[in-house]
Amino acid sequence: MERNGEKMGFAGKTILITGAAGTLGRAIAQRFYQEGACLALVDLDAEKLERAAAEEGFTERTLLLPADVTVEEQVAGYVEQCREHFGKIDVFFNNAGITGARSRIADMELQHFRKLMEVNVSGILLGMKYVLRVMYEQENGCIINTASHKGKMCVAGSGDYAASKSAVIMLTKVAALESAEHHVRVNCILPGIVRSPMIFENQKKKNPALTEAEIEGSFAKSIPMKRMCRPEEVADAVHFLASEEAAYMTGTELHLDGGTTAVSL
Ligand SMILES: NC(=O)c1ccc[n+]([C@@H]2O[C@H](COP(=O)([O-])OP(=O)(O)OC[C@H]3O[C@@H](n4cnc5c(N)ncnc54)[C@H](O)[C@@H]3O)[C@@H](O)[C@H]2O)c1
């Protein structure tokens, strides 16, 4: 379908996105909105969510659902509200996540570790738990979980984050096996370094004096393609996994890291 010369490949489809006010959530929401999809946007930060929706120009077909992905009743609530409002959930971009403490295991604060696991692992699990029930009833749907290249390779100081993203990859595979007979596909993406506030903030935890240009330059050196990933490139990958072109793909981990993990896998 086309409107004003634009492809409307997702017209009539509903996409539910968590972490929707953040860099990747916004990029994916924008991509699907342009293609005619209805958006159900979840984020912990209600004000940031409203601001993001206004800045992106989501003036129609959009439902804002402030919620905490770690609280089971709130997860059940955002899934139910999405289903009630739009009647179905075609695509679930299960994406909310936080960064690690950049702490050695010998210095790791248990409180921080638990918090990270709550958001990055329990949040992903709970989202799938409630969305899968809807998709099993529909006998179709697809889920894309956000993992990270850090789920496959480790560097010192990434123990908490790497463990959380590795868990996301395995939850994806198990969910894919359990869901295949229901015609529901479950895949995950493994972005490398995406040009985003999350990356700059994370590096500034190590050295507050660093500028964004210095951070970008030092990452570029270590990435085979010599540049960071753009959020729109993550949107392309999510779009592909959600499309009919990926109809036979489930349980897959899609790397988007400019070759970084090819070096160590
Ligand atoms: N930015 C990168 O380079 C990069 C690389 C690999 C993977 N990732 C992963 O991509 C995902 C999105 O990252 P981003 O760069 O867009 O980060 P971001 O910080 O810009 O966005 C994350 C969003 O999640 C929301 N959030 C945090 N805790 C939440 C909770 N408990 N309930 C609901 N929402 C919550 C935040 O309010 C924020 O808007 C994360 O899972 C992250 O680990 C990011």
Ligand as a Chemical Component Dictionary entry (heavy atoms), coordinates in Angstrom:
data_LIG
# 
_chem_comp.id                   LIG 
_chem_comp.type                 NON-POLYMER 
_chem_comp.pdbx_formal_charge   0 
_chem_comp.three_letter_code    LIG 
# 
loop_
_chem_comp_atom.comp_id 
_chem_comp_atom.atom_id 
_chem_comp_atom.alt_atom_id 
_chem_comp_atom.type_symbol 
_chem_comp_atom.charge 
_chem_comp_atom.model_Cartn_x 
_chem_comp_atom.model_Cartn_y 
_chem_comp_atom.model_Cartn_z 
_chem_comp_atom.pdbx_ordinal 
LIG N1  N1  N 0  22.499 2.620  22.907 1  
LIG C1  C1  C 0  23.279 1.597  22.610 2  
LIG O1  O1  O 0  24.417 1.739  22.135 3  
LIG C2  C2  C 0  22.797 0.199  22.821 4  
LIG C3  C3  C 0  23.571 -0.855 22.360 5  
LIG C4  C4  C 0  23.125 -2.176 22.542 6  
LIG C5  C5  C 0  21.919 -2.391 23.187 7  
LIG N2  N2  N 1  21.205 -1.335 23.642 8  
LIG C6  C6  C 0  19.941 -1.628 24.319 9  
LIG O2  O2  O 0  18.912 -0.971 23.616 10 
LIG C7  C7  C 0  17.830 -0.673 24.500 11 
LIG C8  C8  C 0  17.444 0.787  24.348 12 
LIG O3  O3  O 0  18.601 1.582  24.537 13 
LIG P1  P1  P 0  18.621 3.151  24.241 14 
LIG O4  O4  O 0  19.973 3.472  23.744 15 
LIG O5  O5  O -1 17.424 3.544  23.462 16 
LIG O6  O6  O 0  18.521 3.693  25.746 17 
LIG P2  P2  P 0  17.747 4.961  26.319 18 
LIG O7  O7  O 0  18.297 5.163  27.691 19 
LIG O8  O8  O 0  17.799 6.093  25.362 20 
LIG O9  O9  O 0  16.242 4.448  26.404 21 
LIG C9  C9  C 0  15.811 3.495  27.326 22 
LIG C10 C10 C 0  14.398 3.879  27.772 23 
LIG O10 O10 O 0  13.936 2.862  28.657 24 
LIG C11 C11 C 0  13.190 3.499  29.685 25 
LIG N3  N3  N 0  13.171 2.649  30.875 26 
LIG C12 C12 C 0  14.202 2.419  31.727 27 
LIG N4  N4  N 0  13.777 1.648  32.729 28 
LIG C13 C13 C 0  12.477 1.368  32.482 29 
LIG C14 C14 C 0  11.477 0.628  33.183 30 
LIG N5  N5  N 0  11.758 0.008  34.335 31 
LIG N6  N6  N 0  10.236 0.549  32.644 32 
LIG C15 C15 C 0  9.947  1.184  31.481 33 
LIG N7  N7  N 0  10.843 1.911  30.787 34 
LIG C16 C16 C 0  12.079 2.002  31.304 35 
LIG C17 C17 C 0  13.906 4.814  29.934 36 
LIG O11 O11 O 0  13.058 5.774  30.554 37 
LIG C18 C18 C 0  14.342 5.203  28.542 38 
LIG O12 O12 O 0  13.422 6.092  27.924 39 
LIG C19 C19 C 0  18.317 -1.065 25.889 40 
LIG O13 O13 O 0  17.817 -2.359 26.197 41 
LIG C20 C20 C 0  19.818 -1.107 25.735 42 
LIG O14 O14 O 0  20.435 -1.973 26.661 43 
LIG C21 C21 C 0  21.598 -0.048 23.469 44 
# 
loop_
_chem_comp_bond.comp_id 
_chem_comp_bond.atom_id_1 
_chem_comp_bond.atom_id_2 
_chem_comp_bond.value_order 
_chem_comp_bond.pdbx_ordinal 
LIG N1  C1  SING 1  
LIG C1  O1  DOUB 2  
LIG C1  C2  SING 3  
LIG C2  C3  SING 4  
LIG C2  C21 DOUB 5  
LIG C3  C4  DOUB 6  
LIG C4  C5  SING 7  
LIG C5  N2  DOUB 8  
LIG N2  C6  SING 9  
LIG N2  C21 SING 10 
LIG C6  O2  SING 11 
LIG C6  C20 SING 12 
LIG O2  C7  SING 13 
LIG C7  C8  SING 14 
LIG C7  C19 SING 15 
LIG C8  O3  SING 16 
LIG O3  P1  SING 17 
LIG P1  O4  DOUB 18 
LIG P1  O5  SING 19 
LIG P1  O6  SING 20 
LIG O6  P2  SING 21 
LIG P2  O7  DOUB 22 
LIG P2  O8  SING 23 
LIG P2  O9  SING 24 
LIG O9  C9  SING 25 
LIG C9  C10 SING 26 
LIG C10 O10 SING 27 
LIG C10 C18 SING 28 
LIG O10 C11 SING 29 
LIG C11 N3  SING 30 
LIG C11 C17 SING 31 
LIG N3  C12 SING 32 
LIG N3  C16 SING 33 
LIG C12 N4  DOUB 34 
LIG N4  C13 SING 35 
LIG C13 C14 SING 36 
LIG C13 C16 DOUB 37 
LIG C14 N5  SING 38 
LIG C14 N6  DOUB 39 
LIG N6  C15 SING 40 
LIG C15 N7  DOUB 41 
LIG N7  C16 SING 42 
LIG C17 O11 SING 43 
LIG C17 C18 SING 44 
LIG C18 O12 SING 45 
LIG C19 O13 SING 46 
LIG C19 C20 SING 47 
LIG C20 O14 SING 48 
# 
